[in-house]
């Protein structure tokens, strides 16, 4: 992953990526969902 410049991973399976140094692992279940934007009237 480092070869390709990947330094952050967003995943449900954080345990698989903890062994890689230099990779920041983000748990998808901890990322807040963005609320839907209101529809614009035409």
Secondary structure, 3 states (H helix, E strand, C coil): CHHHCCCEEEECCHHHHCCCCCCEEEEHHHCCCCCCCCCCCC
